Amino acid sequence: MSETVTLDRREGPYGEVVLRRRAEHYEIIANGTFLMDTSDGRSERLLIDAALAALPEQSRAGAAVLVGGLGVGFSLAHAAAEPCWGRIAVAEREEAIIDWHRQGPLASISGRALADPRTVILHTDLVEYLRTSPDTYDALCLDIDNGPDWTVTEDNESLYSAEGLATCAARLNPGGVLAVWSAQPSGDFEESLRNAGFSAVRTEEIPVARGVPDAVHLAVRPG
C-alpha cells in the first residue's frame, strides 16, 4: 500500500482542509471527509461535457459557464480545453485550494486553464454567490459536495432545497443547463428538480471500480 503524505493542512472559516499525496495522486479532505482525488476525472469531465451538450446548438458558441468548486481542477481544465465556452467562472470558497492551484502541486492540472483569459476565479462561497450575484450563465456545473444527499457542510444543504434550486434557475439564462455532480444517483433529487420547474431532467451515470456509480444530474431551465 502506498504511503500517504500530507502536503498542507489549513484551518479555514468552514473547517479544516487537507491536501495529501498518495503515490502519484493528490487527495483533498475537508473536515475529515474525502472529497476527491486525481485518480479518475471522468465524472468531473462529464459534468462539463454533458452541460454543453444539453445546451441548444445555437447557444453553445460563446456560452458562459460557472463551475461550482475548483476541487482538483479537472472540470476547470476540461472547460478551458473547449473553445465553445466564452466565459469560465469558478467559485471556490477555500483559499487553500485556490493556493494549491496557483502556487502548489495542483498547478500541473489547472495551470493552463488559469492562464486562459476566459477564466476567472471567484473566491466566494458558491451558495452565497448564487443568492446575491446578478450574474447569469448558460450552464451551472456544480460539484461542491459528495452529492445532494451527502453535503460537506450543513449550509450546503440549502442549495438542493426548493429555494436553492429556484436560485439556481434565476442564475441561468433561458434554456440554460444545471448540472450537479453526485457520488451516487438520487431519484429524490431528480424529483426535486422537476418540482422546481426544470425540464429535461435526467441522470448520466459513470461506472466506478467498486460500489455505486458516480452521477451527473442534468436539468434545463425552460426558455
Secondary structure as GFF3:
##gff-version 3
##sequence-region A 1 223
A	DSSP	beta_strand	4	12	.	.	.	ID=ss1
A	DSSP	beta_strand	15	22	.	.	.	ID=ss2
A	DSSP	beta_strand	25	30	.	.	.	ID=ss3
A	DSSP	beta_strand	33	37	.	.	.	ID=ss4
A	DSSP	alpha_helix	42	54	.	.	.	ID=ss5
A	DSSP	three_ten_helix	57	59	.	.	.	ID=ss6
A	DSSP	beta_strand	63	68	.	.	.	ID=ss7
A	DSSP	alpha_helix	74	80	.	.	.	ID=ss8
A	DSSP	beta_strand	85	92	.	.	.	ID=ss9
A	DSSP	alpha_helix	95	102	.	.	.	ID=ss10
A	DSSP	alpha_helix	107	115	.	.	.	ID=ss11
A	DSSP	beta_strand	119	123	.	.	.	ID=ss12
A	DSSP	alpha_helix	126	132	.	.	.	ID=ss13
A	DSSP	beta_strand	137	142	.	.	.	ID=ss14
A	DSSP	three_ten_helix	154	160	.	.	.	ID=ss15
A	DSSP	alpha_helix	162	171	.	.	.	ID=ss16
A	DSSP	beta_strand	172	182	.	.	.	ID=ss17
A	DSSP	alpha_helix	187	195	.	.	.	ID=ss18
A	DSSP	beta_strand	199	206	.	.	.	ID=ss19
A	DSSP	beta_strand	214	220	.	.	.	ID=ss20
###
